[in-house]
């Protein structure tokens, strides 16, 4: 069962078959990202970024809800 934290739903980690994407973040984004990561219960920045991106894509209508 998925654990909901706010509007972001915790899901299984993606398989290693995903496509790597390099993103450079400016220092002023790192502290808020780390804070958000802690808030949503993710231990890593990549997992937090995936959750934040998934949530935004769903809200914007680009990604359909599954289930």
Phi, psi and omega in degrees: 000136181286143178261123182266130176234102185067228180265358183257127183262129179283127180233176176296154176295145178292155178291163180286005179274000180294165180268124178294139178229120179272126178230126176264131179247139177286153182307326182291347176266340185292315179297313177297324177296316178297321178295315178296319179302316178295319182296321181269001174082025178256138182274343184236153176297316180301318179295319178297316179299317179299316180296314180297315180295316179300315180297315180296316180298322177294313181298325182277354177086010180273339181233124181280146175298136176258157177110000000 
